[in-house]
Amino acid sequence: MAVEILMPALSPTMTEGNLVKWLKKEGDEVSSGDVLAEIETDKATMEVEAVDEGKLAKILIKEGSEAVKVNEVIALLLEEGDDESELDSLMSKGKKPSSSPQSQEKAVEKETPQKEKSQKPQESKAAGGRVFASPLARRMASQKGVDLGSVSGSGPRGRVVKADVLAAEGGTAPQAQARTFVPLGQRQEVERVDLSGMRKVIAQRLTESKQEVPHFYLTVSCELDTLLKVRSRMNKQLEAQGIKLSVNDFVVKATAQALMEVPDANVTWGGDHILRYPHADVAVAVAVDGGLYTPIVAQAEQKSLSQISAEVKALAKKAKEGKLQPEEYQGGTFSVSNLGMYGVDQFQAIINPPQACILAVGAGQQKVVPVDGAPQVRTVMECTLSVDHRAVDGALGAQWLQAFKRYIEDPAMMLA
């Protein structure tokens, strides 16, 4: 009997996706491991591999289709010995062929190879004329009008990657979304920006968060002068190793330490229960084209500042290149969003359910503050904790902020 190829779930939270492109056509022979199609989730475009061998007999969902439900049949595969006339008969009667017991997982997701190479660019065309390119490179080339056949690939085995398209196009920033212009009266044109899958999911989840989660906010002012001196001294010592600590690295470490000191704040909401975690898995917000990721520094309380610094930089780089694996950005027990690097003094972040807290970090600003009854200039950072009142009460949130402030203002405690 024919084997059903199902729309795969490429992440634990995925319920639907966009079928961007078929890389096999009807009648093509398929071997195990062959890339069948490109699927766009809310976070990335992934390649889907075949598990079974046979002939791709019928494509049921056309490329370019959006909002295809997980486990919906997208194509039919005839294995060796299957009768094609039987498939035609089934299709003409509108019946769905049965799938073999092992075919409930017909596709295995494989993230597009993205390792950057310093090697000499190679020919990106196969002998049959197909251009080997990553899904992101294909989408960017289509948006920018770049002929992939004329682009030399610098990726593995000559694969065309994002950087190659940018170089061919002239080095401009990639367009994250399709754009068209529509008239607005007779006075001007307004730009219509179609939402990406990532932006749709962000809009949906954050709207649900503000509507369903009872937010409240607590703010403290943290003096940074001691931390900045310690950071400067440590960076001189670590310079030979190529490590440069940021204020955000101290923030992540202080967050983790405070969660260990106040474990009742290290929780997620479960509807009729609360889950309390033994380790601080701190999610760090990273802005990317078209949205943001929250890659996770797992068990941050057990890591040194140098380890946190290296891990945050590596995760941020992978996020901006679209290389994060689902397990690197899903989960987390607590989030940190730092807009201080953009000069923002103070803000309130939206909680990322089921987490119960997110810390919004502002910029360090020089202010006149009273010290022992006399006015003095200090570098002050405003930090605002957004709290889910169902899981964490005001006094508990304040207790956590006190612990966080203590670690920030006395960073030697983080080095013990």
N, C-alpha and C positions, 0 to 999 in steps of 0.2 A: 504494500500500500504506500501511497505518497506520504512524505514526511512534511509536517507543518513547520515552517520557520516562523517563530514568534517574535514580536517586538520585545527586545530584552529589557530588563530592569538594570540599568547601568549604575544605579546607586540605591541605597536602602530607602530613600525618600521619593524616588522617581515614580510617577504615576502615568506620565505620558511624555512623548518626545517628538521631535521633528525628523522625518526621514529626508535627510538632505540630498543624498545621491546614492544611486545604485552603481556599484563598481563591477557587477556582473550583469549580463543581459540574459533574457530568456533563451534557452538552448545551450548556454555555456556549461561546460563540465566543471564541477566544483570538487576540490579536494579539501580534506580536513586542514584547517589553518588558513585557507584562502580568505582574503578580506572581501566580504559581501557588500557592505554598505557603510555609509557614514550617517551616524545618528547624533542629533544635537539635543543635549539635555539642558537643564537650566544653568549648568556650570561650564560645560565644555562640549566640543564636538569630538566624538569617539568613533573609532573604527570597530566594526563588528566582524568577527571571524566565524567561519563555518565549522561545525563539529562533525557533521556527517559528510559522506562523499556521494556524488551522483550528478544528476543534471538538473539545473535550475529550470523547472518546467513552466512555472507560471508566477509572475509578479502580480500580487494582488493590491499592493499599496504603491502608488506611483511616487517617484522622487519629487521632492518639494512639498510633500504632504505634511501638514502641521497637526499637532495635538493627537498623535496616534497613541492609543491606549496601550499600556504594558500588557503583554500576552495576547494582543490581537495578532491574527495570522497575517503576515505581510508577504509571504511567498510560499510556493510548494516545490518540494524537491523530490525527484524520482530517483530511487536508488537502483543499483544494478539488478536487472531482472524484472523491474516493475514494468507494467504494460501501459504505454502512453495512451492507448485508446480507452483504458479504464479511467484515466484521469480526465479525458475529454468527456466521457460519459458522466462522471461525477460532477464536473463543472456545469455541463448542460442541464443537469437536474437540480443544480443549486445546492448540492450536498457538499459538506466539508469532509475531506478524507481524514481518517483516523491517524493519529500519530503514534509512533513507537514509544514504549515506556520511557526510553531515555531521551526522547525528543522534547520533553517539557522544557528543557534548557537547551534550545537549539543553537544558541549563539553565545559566544564568550566574548565579553568586552575586552578590548585591548586599546589602551591609550596610545595615540599616535606617537611614534618615536620622535623625541624632540631633542636628543642630546646634541649640543652644539659642537661642531668639529672645527679645528683650525686648519684642516686639510685643504688641499687645492680643490676648487670646485670641479665636479665631474659631470658627465653628460647625464641629464635627467630623463631622457627618453629611452624607453625599452625598444627592443628590435621591432615589436609590433606597432610602434607609434604611440603607445600610451605614455603620458607624462606622469612620473612619480612625484607626488606633492602631498604635503600634509593637508588635512581638511581646512585648517585656518588659512594656509597659503592659497588654496583654491578659492575660498570665499573672498579673501582680500583681492585676489587677481580679478575675480568677476566684478567686484565693486569698483575697482580702479581701472578696468579695461586693459589689464596687462595680459599679453599672450604668454601663457605658461610654456608653450613650446619653444619660445625664444629665450627663456630664462635658464641660466646655468645653476644647478642645485649645489649647495654647499653642505647639505645634510648627509646622513648615512647613505652610502651607495648612490650618491648624486641626487638625493631627494630634495625637491624644492621646498624651502621652509619660509617662514615669515620674513626673515631678514633678506632673503633673495628677492622677494616681491617688492619690499621697500626699496631695495637698491635699484631694481629695474624701473620702479615708478618715480624715483627721484628722492627717496628718503623722507617722505612726509609721513605723518602719523597715520596709523591704520584707521579706517572707518569702521566703527563697531556695529553700526546699524545702517539699514537701507534708508535712503533719504530721497524724498521727492518734494517738489514745490507746487503749492496750490494757490490760486489767486485769492486775495482778500479785498473784495470791493474793487475799486479802481486806484487805490492809493499805494498798495504795497503787496509784496508776495510774502507768504508765511511758510516756513519750512515744516513739513510733516516728517517726523522721525518715528519709524515703525519700531515697536518695542522688541528687543531681543528676548530670547527665552529667559536669560538671567534676570533682565529687568522686570519681566512679568512676575516671576517668582518672588523677587524682592518686594514688589508692590503688594502682592497678595499676602505674603507672610507678615510684613510690617504693618499692613492695615489690620490684619487679624490681631496682631500683638497690641496695637493701640486700642482696639475695640474690646478685646477680651481680657487683657491683663491689667489689673489695677496698679498702674505705675504710681510711685511717689519718689521724691528726689531729695538727696542729702548732699550738701557741699561742704568741703573743708579747704582751708588754705594751707599749703605745705611750703615751708621755707627750704630752698634748694641750695643755699650757699655751701653748706658742708658737703652735700652730695657732689656738687660741681668740683670742689677741691679734690675729693676722693677720686672722682672719675678722671680728672686731669692727671693725677699721680699714677693711677692704674694704667691709663693709656700710654704713658711714657714707658712703663715697665713692660707693657704688652706690645709695644710698637714693633719690636724685632720679630714677633710672631705674626704680624699682619693683622692684629686684632684691634678694633677701635670700638669701645663701649659707647652706647648712646644713653641718654636719659631714659628712653623708653625701655631699655634693657633692665635698668634699675626698677622701673615701674612694674614690669612683668614679675621680677623676682620678689618685690615687696608685696605684690598682689598675692602671689603663691604663699609667701610666708604668713601673711595675714589670714589667709584661708585655713592654714594649718592651726593658727592660734584661735580662730573663731570658726570651727568646723560646721556650725549650724548655718553659716552663710554659703557653704560649698555644696549647694543643693540644686536639684531641678524639680519642677512641678509635675506631678503625675496624675492630676485630676482628683483621685480619691486617696492619694498618698504622696509623700515626699521622698525622693531618693537622695541620700547623703553619701558623699564620695570620700574615700580615704586619701586620694591624691588630688592635687590642683592641676587640672588640664586647662590651661589658660589660652583662650582663643583671642588672637590679635587681628583686628580689622585691618585689611590691606585694600586700598583702592586700586581698581583695574579699569580698563576701558569698558564702559557700559555697566559698571556695577562694582561689587566688592566681594572679596573672599574673607573668611575668618579662619585662617590656618591655625593649627593648635600646637602649642608647646606642651607636650605631655609630661606629667609629673614634674612640673617646673620647680617645685619646692626642693627637689633633689639635685638640681643642676646649678652649676656655677654661673656667674655672670658671663664669663667667656663662652660657655656652652650655649647659654640662652642667646647671646649676641649672634653667634654663628648660625644657630638654628633659625632664628627670626629672619636673618638676612637670606638664608637659603630658601625658606618657605615663601618669603615675599617675592623672591626672584622667580620661583616656580609658579606662583600665583599670577604674576604679570605675564608670564610666557604661556599660561594655560596648561601647565604640566602637573598640577596638583592631582594626586590620587584622592578618591573620595574619603578614604580613612584619614587623610591629612587635614581635611577641613570640616568633617562632620563629627558632631559630638561636642565635647568641651563642657566644662562645669561652670565657667565664668568667662566673661568677655571684657576686653580692654579696647577702647577706641581713642586714639591719640590724634587730635587735630592741632595740637600745640605747634607742630612743625609747620603748619600753614598760617601761624600767627593768630589763631583763634584763642581768645582769652578764656572763655567758658562756654559750655554747651551742655545739653541734656540728650543722651543717647536713648534709642529705643531698644527695649529688651529683646533678645533673640530666644524665643521659647524653644524648648522647655526650661532653659536657664532662668534663674531667678534674679540675676544681677548683671549689670554692665557698668563699667567705670569709664566716664568721659574725662579725658585729660586735656587741660588747656596749656597755653604757653607760659613759660617762666617770664614774669614781668618784675622789673625793679619797682618797689613800692616803699613808701615811708611807713614803718611800723613801730609801735612802742616796744622798746627793749629795756627792761629794768627801769621803767618810768621815763626813759629818754627816747626821742625819735631817732630812728636809724634806718638806713636804706638796706633792704633785703630783697633777694630774688624770690618771688612768691609764685607758686603754681596752684591754680584752682582746679580741684578735682570733684566731679559730681557723680554720685552713685545713683543709678536708676534701679529701683527695687520692685519686685513683684510682691505686693503686700499679702498675697495668699500664702507665700512660702516664707517670707522674711519680714518680721515686724520692724517698726521704726527704731526701737532701742537696740535690736540686734544689728541692724544696718549701721547705726551710729557706732556701735562697739567695733564693728569691722573697720570702719573708716578711721577710728582712733588708732587701731593696730597698724593700718596701712601708713598713716601719717607718721607714726613713731619710726617705722622702718625707713621711710623716705628721709626724715630729718636726722636720723642716726644710722647711716648706711653701714657702719661697722657691724651692726647687728646682723646684716645679711651676709657678712663675710665670715662669721663665726663658724 
